[in-house]
Amino acid sequence: MFGSLILGVTLAQRLSLWYVILGMVLIVIGISLYILSRRFAAAIRKNDNIEQNDKTLVAIRIIAMVIFVVGVIVFILP
């Protein structure tokens, strides 16, 4: 039951495909960049007080979400 997925591909075979690994890496990079975006914005601005609507912070978070979405698309689509 758990040994085969769609079209007879097992979970181990699916997770070893290069685009699935690339998708997982992009997802991790996107989440990490989003979590650390405030620190990156503070380092770029050289200021510890970063507002929620700071342009640098928003730009970094948008880039992080784009990387995350691309990772999810690469992970799901064969």
N, C-alpha and C positions, 0 to 999 in steps of 0.2 A: 504494500500500500504506500509506504513512504519511500520506497526504493526508486520509484520512477515518477517523473513529472510529465508534462505534456510532451508528446512525440518520443517517449522512451528515453529521455535525457535525465540522468540522475542528478541529485543536488550537487554532488561532488564534481561531476562533469560540468554542470552549469556554472559553478563558482570558479572553475579553473579557466574559463574562457577569458581571452585578453580584454574584451570590451566590458565584461562584468567587473573585472579587477580594476580597470581604468575608471569605471563608474563609481566604484566604492572609494577609490582614492580621491576623486573629485568631490564626492559627497563629504568626506572627512575634511578636505581642504576648505570647502565652503562653510561648513559648520565651525571649524576652528577660526577661520577669518572673521566670521560674524561674531563669535564670542570675544575675540581679541580686538575687535574693531575700535573700541574705546581707547585701548592702550596705543594702538597704531595712530589713531587721530591725535592723541596727546603727544606722542613722540614727533609727529609731523608738525604740529602747531607749537611745540615746545611750551605747552601750557597744560596744567593738570585739570583745569576747570573747563571741561568740554560740555557744551549745551547739547540737548537732545536733538535739536534741529541744525546742528553745525553741518556745513556743506561737506567738509572732509569726512565726517562720520557717516553721513548719509551716503556719500559716494562709495565708501568702503563697504558699507552694508549692502548696497545695491549690487556691487561687484560680487560679494560673497553669495548673495542669493542667486545671481545668474550662474555662478560656478556650481552651486548646489543643484539648480534645476537642470543644467546640462548633465551633471553627474547622474541624476535620477533618470533622465531620458536615455543616456548611454547604458545605464544599468538595466533598464527594463526592455528596451528595444533590441532585438537581435541584429 
